[in-house]
Amino acid sequence: MWASASLPGYPGFVLFRSSIAVLLTCACALAQAHRSDLVREHVTDAGARIWSFPDDGGDRFVLMVLVGAGSRHEDPDKTGVAHLLEHVLLASTQKRRKAQANRQLDVRGGVPNGYTKQDVTTYYLSCPSESWEYAVEWLAEHLVSPAFDPIDVKVERGIVFQELDARQSHLGSLTLEKKLYPRHPLSRDIGGDKSGIEDLTEADLRAFYDAHYRAPNVAIGFAGRVPHDECVDAIRDAFAGLRAGGDVAEIGTVRPWTGIHVLPRGSAEKSGWMHAGYHLPPGGAADKAVQLVLRHYLAERMFDEVRERRQLSYAPSVGIKHYADTTRLHLDVQVSERSSLQTVMEIFEQVVANSPRPDLESLDSAVRTARGVLEVNSVGQLGPAMELAWLVRRAGESPSDLQNAVALVSARDLGRYARNHLTRANQFAIATGRVRPGIASPWALLITLLVIFIGVDLARGRVWMKAIAARFARQKAKRARKRAGAPIIKPVAFEDVSDDIEKFFEEEDRRSGAP
């Protein structure tokens, strides 16, 4: 009986299968009850933001603290202080020495680190989900109660020197930033220079910490399979020691460089490289959403055109770099033949010119990809998500506003934004070979020809302009006489007058009968 009831189609099996389905449905519902598809925001009494990010439910907890201050907020004579402070804060605390704190975190599978950028400094760690409470306690202790131990400062200064010697990637793209944002703090070397860092003292580090490490200038984000509300409460309590007062760090005004710059390259080298794109305004959630969709749309189109169809480059990539006061949409490409750079540039401009009339299939794909910008499955995804959320927060909006805006981006939005901002006035190109932007429109061609005409005529003594002016003067006089009712006397050739006189007398002779 039991054997027969276990066969498909029998009532016992159907009832068993239905029961399993109900249990699985309930289990999934309970699991999803603690999760949200949107970033949820909580604000502490002192003004710090707590953000919980959607994730894939993996058995890993990631935690990050973002401070809205980086290399651009340093005094010009104390460059490198933000980077050195990042290292020192992850050393000893007022309760535990660095070695002891790291050992206790290692036992629980935690991996801490940090990085400094122009606008922000971040501290993060990743650990198994069961260790989330200790992770919150550990990171809060380092940022709220740092020791500023002189020994730590000396040791971390040496580590920073090693990074500078190795030119770590997180210290910034110095050549690009210096060219694109000349004479502006964004072009500053993130890591600082050795001579300046050598002179930094514990007092300098404390002064930068006191000025910027305040609750309104801090956001704490997390993702992972943890009890949401308990985690928020734990973060709120652990970071309660952050001082109130102050506000989001102020920034200056940036005027990005536009134009074409050819980098020096050995004549024997055949390969080439190019970084080209457009400067965009920072904008709020709606603008950021269009920028993200536009980036993914152009990336797909350029990959299809440059690699798949023409095989000009193995991995052309379109990226976007967000700062507090400007945004850069850029194409990075490497080619085996420098002469191909001009072709790639023309393809890029053609794709951009067609973006006001986007391919709908590619647009749908871009929107789907951009929707995941604030979903976090790893520390590597948490960093960009936190930075985007912070920039949207600076504009007075919430991270969930950005997520909602991405889902609403239409072809009309993309086209309008491209027409307004992907213009020649906002364009730049840095390359190892000669590239020449194409003609953007018939109006641009007309203006170019007009400028050439004026230049040549000035060199000839304004011959053409004088002739044109005389022609316009005659036309003006003719219209004036016509309006006044004056007869318009047209010049007649002498031969015509002579013929008319002869005809007149011949007619008179016939009438009078004269021979």
VOGU-544678 format. One line per field, with one value per residue (C-alpha): residue in one letter; x, y, z; residue number from 1. Coordinates in pm, whole numbers, plus 50000, padded with zeros to 5 digits. Each point is the difference from the previous one (the first is absolute). Layout:
// residues N
marnu = (A,...)
X = (X,...)
Y = (Y,...)
Z = (Z,...)
bado = (NUM,...)
//
This chain:
// residues 515
marnu = (M,W,A,S,A,S,L,P,G,Y,P,G,F,V,L,F,R,S,S,I,A,V,L,L,T,C,A,C,A,L,A,Q,A,H,R,S,D,L,V,R,E,H,V,T,D,A,G,A,R,I,W,S,F,P,D,D,G,G,D,R,F,V,L,M,V,L,V,G,A,G,S,R,H,E,D,P,D,K,T,G,V,A,H,L,L,E,H,V,L,L,A,S,T,Q,K,R,R,K,A,Q,A,N,R,Q,L,D,V,R,G,G,V,P,N,G,Y,T,K,Q,D,V,T,T,Y,Y,L,S,C,P,S,E,S,W,E,Y,A,V,E,W,L,A,E,H,L,V,S,P,A,F,D,P,I,D,V,K,V,E,R,G,I,V,F,Q,E,L,D,A,R,Q,S,H,L,G,S,L,T,L,E,K,K,L,Y,P,R,H,P,L,S,R,D,I,G,G,D,K,S,G,I,E,D,L,T,E,A,D,L,R,A,F,Y,D,A,H,Y,R,A,P,N,V,A,I,G,F,A,G,R,V,P,H,D,E,C,V,D,A,I,R,D,A,F,A,G,L,R,A,G,G,D,V,A,E,I,G,T,V,R,P,W,T,G,I,H,V,L,P,R,G,S,A,E,K,S,G,W,M,H,A,G,Y,H,L,P,P,G,G,A,A,D,K,A,V,Q,L,V,L,R,H,Y,L,A,E,R,M,F,D,E,V,R,E,R,R,Q,L,S,Y,A,P,S,V,G,I,K,H,Y,A,D,T,T,R,L,H,L,D,V,Q,V,S,E,R,S,S,L,Q,T,V,M,E,I,F,E,Q,V,V,A,N,S,P,R,P,D,L,E,S,L,D,S,A,V,R,T,A,R,G,V,L,E,V,N,S,V,G,Q,L,G,P,A,M,E,L,A,W,L,V,R,R,A,G,E,S,P,S,D,L,Q,N,A,V,A,L,V,S,A,R,D,L,G,R,Y,A,R,N,H,L,T,R,A,N,Q,F,A,I,A,T,G,R,V,R,P,G,I,A,S,P,W,A,L,L,I,T,L,L,V,I,F,I,G,V,D,L,A,R,G,R,V,W,M,K,A,I,A,A,R,F,A,R,Q,K,A,K,R,A,R,K,R,A,G,A,P,I,I,K,P,V,A,F,E,D,V,S,D,D,I,E,K,F,F,E,E,E,D,R,R,S,G,A,P)
X = (50000,50273,50200,49711,49909,50349,49963,49920,49631,49884,49811,50265,50277,49794,49924,50368,50117,49747,50110,50365,49909,49809,50290,50252,49777,49969,50374,50075,49749,50159,50346,49887,49826,50335,50114,49906,50063,50070,50273,49855,50126,50011,50138,50153,49928,50342,49935,50190,49836,49950,49928,49902,50057,49824,50216,49978,49952,50351,50142,50229,49975,50160,50023,50135,50042,50025,50137,49927,50357,50300,50307,49818,49917,50362,50196,50239,50299,49880,49924,49980,49843,49669,50183,50232,49705,49819,50292,50035,49630,50014,50292,49968,49697,49972,49904,50220,50330,50001,50138,49750,49701,50100,50057,49653,49846,50199,49858,49652,50090,49993,50202,50032,50137,49947,50070,50025,49866,49957,49654,49974,50190,49855,50061,49855,50012,49849,49928,49770,49645,50019,50277,49809,49963,50373,50069,49780,50170,50351,49959,49816,50272,50269,49813,49848,50287,50331,50323,50213,50298,50337,50134,49704,50053,50362,49919,49708,50206,50249,49717,49870,50349,50001,49665,50129,50306,49778,49746,49698,49696,49779,50228,49849,50050,50244,50063,49631,49883,50276,49912,49622,49978,50300,50084,49721,50014,49853,50333,50189,50198,49772,50288,50192,50376,50267,50142,49658,49898,50331,49913,49647,49954,49741,49859,49946,49816,49785,49913,49877,49812,49830,49899,49849,49926,49669,49663,49838,50299,49986,49792,50008,49879,49957,49869,49972,49788,49954,49696,49939,49851,50244,50292,49874,49961,50347,50156,49809,50131,50357,50044,49819,50338,50043,49983,49707,50031,50166,49850,50085,50344,49992,50144,50125,49914,50163,50043,50093,50242,49863,50183,50244,50337,50245,50237,50361,50069,50304,49999,50079,49685,49706,49738,49781,49776,49721,49790,49718,49658,49785,49984,49652,49838,49971,49620,49762,49833,49823,50317,50212,49750,50024,50380,50016,49766,50187,50330,49873,49827,50315,50210,49788,49990,50375,50083,49784,50145,50367,50065,49733,49945,50337,50249,50181,50053,49970,49833,49861,49831,49770,50014,49873,50176,49793,50131,49808,49999,50056,49957,50209,49863,50296,50113,50324,50147,50329,50079,50283,50036,50003,49837,49686,49943,49846,49757,49902,49946,49772,49802,49965,49871,49759,49860,49964,49831,49749,49927,49706,49836,50117,49967,49714,50134,50337,49824,49795,50317,50172,49711,50001,50375,49982,49726,50254,50230,49901,49979,50292,50145,50357,50222,50098,49637,49935,50260,49853,49647,50090,50172,49700,49762,50218,49997,49623,49975,50204,49727,49738,49857,50009,50162,49656,49919,50288,49877,49649,50133,50205,49693,49816,50266,49845,50130,49880,50198,50313,49963,49936,50300,50229,49899,50055,50328,50184,50114,50327,50026,50021,50224,50356,50250,50341,50176,50339,49919,49834,49622,49775,49636,49764,49747,49728,49724,49934,49996,50351,50112,49840,50166,50337,49973,49892,50304,50229,49835,50046,50360,50093,49816,50172,50333,49896,49904,49625,49933,49707,49845,50013,49835,49727,49947,49965,49749,49791,50017,49862,49721,49911,49985,49781,49749,49997,49912,49728,49840,50011,49818,50282,50033,50274,50216,50169,50314,49947,50265,50070,49932,49649,49925,50123,49784,49692,50055,50032,49681,49817,50089,49924,49654,49944,50104,49749,49720,50077,50051,50341,50226)
Y = (50000,50247,49896,50052,50335,50133,49967,50309,50041,49831,50208,49947,50129,50300,50096,49960,50211,50274,50011,50039,50282,50184,49964,50129,50297,50089,49964,50231,50253,49997,50041,50293,50164,50119,50134,50292,50073,50362,50159,50085,50307,50081,50318,50008,50277,50151,49998,49693,49796,49624,49826,49637,49877,49717,49692,49649,49840,49849,49891,50300,50333,50315,50325,50336,50344,50293,50336,50290,50132,49905,50146,50303,50116,50017,50321,50046,49984,49679,49771,49630,50052,49833,49692,49969,50047,49711,49771,50126,49961,49630,49949,50018,50123,50140,49650,49765,49998,49938,49646,49896,50149,49841,49661,49999,50097,49733,49730,50103,50005,50378,50183,50381,50265,50353,50239,50373,50188,50364,50045,49723,49763,49655,49725,49656,49637,49673,49700,49698,50097,49851,50247,50315,50132,49986,50161,50298,50033,49969,50263,50244,49977,50091,50300,50135,49933,50008,50001,50224,49812,50149,49651,49927,50330,49911,49648,50105,50283,49737,49794,50309,50058,49644,50060,50319,49818,49727,50255,49813,50036,50142,50304,50148,50039,50285,50076,50009,50196,50258,50059,49995,50212,50235,50218,49840,49775,49714,49981,49964,49682,49800,49831,50324,50030,49858,50333,50127,49677,49988,50333,49899,49965,49840,50351,50035,49669,50092,50338,49840,49735,50261,50211,49726,49686,50128,49826,50218,49926,49622,49716,49635,49738,49623,49702,49630,49732,50164,50110,50343,50191,49853,50095,50358,50032,49857,50247,50289,49912,49921,50328,50219,50140,50186,50368,50205,50343,50107,49900,49834,50121,50299,49981,50253,50052,49792,50109,49685,50016,49933,49944,49749,49914,49765,49826,49948,49651,49826,49997,49628,49916,49907,49953,50283,50098,50254,50143,50208,50113,50278,50205,49995,50197,49801,50022,49833,49659,50048,50117,49731,49738,50118,50015,49639,49875,50202,49850,49642,50079,50148,49715,49739,50190,50068,49637,49885,50252,50011,49639,49779,50166,50161,49826,50327,49935,49699,50172,50352,50121,50288,50114,50280,50186,50192,50289,50231,50283,49837,49669,49849,49756,49844,49742,49810,49806,49840,49921,49809,50265,50365,50095,49818,50260,50242,49733,49914,50371,50031,49693,50140,50333,49825,49784,50311,50190,49714,49974,50248,49723,49697,49640,49890,49650,50139,50264,49737,49804,50314,50080,49646,50018,50344,49886,49784,50293,49999,49624,49866,49649,50085,50270,50093,50089,50167,50273,50141,49963,50195,50275,50041,50005,50264,50228,49970,50078,50317,50109,49961,49670,49641,49691,49850,50308,49900,49642,50115,50252,49736,49785,50295,50105,50011,50045,50361,50064,49849,50199,50331,49954,49902,50303,50238,49866,49775,50305,50122,50262,49722,49762,49893,49748,49891,49759,49866,50070,50273,50006,50260,50034,49983,50264,49996,50147,50199,50315,49922,49957,50331,50185,49844,50107,50350,50037,49886,50245,50295,49912,49975,50323,50193,49882,50134,50342,49935,49987,49758,50171,50341,49852,49841,50326,50195,49748,50028,50384,49994,49763,50223,50312,49821,49896,50356,50151,49745,50080,50375,49943,50142,49860,49758,50094,49704,50050,49920,49914,50267,49752,49935,50376,50049,49715,50142,50346,49853,49799,50312,50205,49710,49975,50376,49987,49723,50199,50319,49814,50144,49812)
Z = (50000,50097,49696,49764,50166,49931,49623,49789,49935,50321,50259,50268,49777,49883,50361,50096,49704,50077,50364,49899,49760,50274,50244,49743,49919,50367,50052,49706,50130,50345,49850,49788,50296,50131,49664,49777,49636,50090,50206,50340,50183,50370,50155,50345,50250,49923,49624,49873,49723,50025,49670,49949,49645,49813,49950,49860,50343,50002,50334,50027,50181,49857,50194,49883,50154,49760,50110,49766,49992,49790,49839,49858,50354,50113,50053,49706,50234,50171,49708,50080,50343,49898,49872,50300,50236,49829,50088,50357,50084,49906,50243,50380,50194,50350,50118,49796,49822,49625,50019,50267,49817,49668,50163,50153,49666,49814,50227,49890,49630,49964,49734,50049,49766,49877,49713,49946,49699,49905,50155,50258,50226,50069,50254,49953,50102,49894,50223,50034,50087,50349,50090,49900,50356,50066,49660,50090,50338,49853,49726,50225,50264,49746,49861,50320,50243,49807,50201,49773,50139,49886,49931,49772,49819,49933,49880,49780,49851,49882,49847,49818,49860,49867,49831,49842,49869,49855,49867,50127,49775,50278,50027,49684,49627,50033,49632,49911,50303,49970,49636,50036,50317,49982,50301,50202,50311,49794,49818,50327,50064,50231,50177,50054,49959,50226,50114,50107,50171,50185,50166,50106,50377,50227,50048,49623,49990,50298,49847,49675,50200,50222,49701,49780,50202,50132,49987,49728,49775,50052,49853,50109,49753,50023,49809,50076,50157,50340,50204,49855,50290,50253,49778,49961,50378,50058,49753,50156,50347,49890,49811,50252,50105,49668,50078,49881,49847,49681,49671,49669,49894,49767,49648,49750,49633,49730,49638,49808,49711,49650,49675,49854,50150,49831,50239,49893,49872,49858,49621,49999,50198,49781,50271,50123,50291,50043,50284,49850,50105,50139,50318,50154,50284,50327,50026,50242,49997,49663,49822,50163,49882,49637,50025,50120,49727,49737,50114,49964,49670,49844,50141,49824,49672,49998,50081,49709,49754,50100,50098,49850,49662,49921,50234,50072,50371,50229,50293,49942,50316,50085,50361,50216,50281,50251,50206,50231,49746,49660,49818,49722,49742,49821,49748,50064,49712,49902,49637,49838,49727,50102,49670,50121,50273,49750,49881,50359,50071,49699,50108,50352,49870,49765,50281,50218,49714,49964,50373,49980,49792,50201,49903,50227,50062,50110,50211,50183,50070,50130,50236,50140,50060,50161,50238,50180,50078,50369,50040,50201,49984,50103,50145,49646,49926,50335,49937,49674,50139,50314,49800,49768,50294,50167,49694,49971,50369,49940,49757,50274,49875,50122,49844,49934,49789,49773,49969,49914,49747,49816,49947,49843,49745,49651,49646,50012,50321,49848,49679,50174,50229,49712,49794,50292,50138,49751,49806,49853,50275,50263,49805,50077,49865,50125,49767,49894,49637,49802,50020,49844,50100,49705,49901,50261,49778,49677,50212,50123,49637,49904,50286,49914,49635,50105,50226,49717,49758,50236,50068,49631,49913,50278,49862,49651,50136,50046,49623,50029,50298,49823,49691,50210,50188,49671,49868,50315,49975,49642,50098,50292,49781,49744,50267,50136,49660,49947,50334,49914,49669,49790,49650,49961,49698,49852,49789,49626,49744,49724,49717,50133,50008,49638,49872,50169,49840,49647,50046,50113,49687,49764,50149,49957,49632,49923,50157,49804,49667,49955,49751)
bado = (1,2,3,4,5,6,7,8,9,10,11,12,13,14,15,16,17,18,19,20,21,22,23,24,25,26,27,28,29,30,31,32,33,34,35,36,37,38,39,40,41,42,43,44,45,46,47,48,49,50,51,52,53,54,55,56,57,58,59,60,61,62,63,64,65,66,67,68,69,70,71,72,73,74,75,76,77,78,79,80,81,82,83,84,85,86,87,88,89,90,91,92,93,94,95,96,97,98,99,100,101,102,103,104,105,106,107,108,109,110,111,112,113,114,115,116,117,118,119,120,121,122,123,124,125,126,127,128,129,130,131,132,133,134,135,136,137,138,139,140,141,142,143,144,145,146,147,148,149,150,151,152,153,154,155,156,157,158,159,160,161,162,163,164,165,166,167,168,169,170,171,172,173,174,175,176,177,178,179,180,181,182,183,184,185,186,187,188,189,190,191,192,193,194,195,196,197,198,199,200,201,202,203,204,205,206,207,208,209,210,211,212,213,214,215,216,217,218,219,220,221,222,223,224,225,226,227,228,229,230,231,232,233,234,235,236,237,238,239,240,241,242,243,244,245,246,247,248,249,250,251,252,253,254,255,256,257,258,259,260,261,262,263,264,265,266,267,268,269,270,271,272,273,274,275,276,277,278,279,280,281,282,283,284,285,286,287,288,289,290,291,292,293,294,295,296,297,298,299,300,301,302,303,304,305,306,307,308,309,310,311,312,313,314,315,316,317,318,319,320,321,322,323,324,325,326,327,328,329,330,331,332,333,334,335,336,337,338,339,340,341,342,343,344,345,346,347,348,349,350,351,352,353,354,355,356,357,358,359,360,361,362,363,364,365,366,367,368,369,370,371,372,373,374,375,376,377,378,379,380,381,382,383,384,385,386,387,388,389,390,391,392,393,394,395,396,397,398,399,400,401,402,403,404,405,406,407,408,409,410,411,412,413,414,415,416,417,418,419,420,421,422,423,424,425,426,427,428,429,430,431,432,433,434,435,436,437,438,439,440,441,442,443,444,445,446,447,448,449,450,451,452,453,454,455,456,457,458,459,460,461,462,463,464,465,466,467,468,469,470,471,472,473,474,475,476,477,478,479,480,481,482,483,484,485,486,487,488,489,490,491,492,493,494,495,496,497,498,499,500,501,502,503,504,505,506,507,508,509,510,511,512,513,514,515)
//
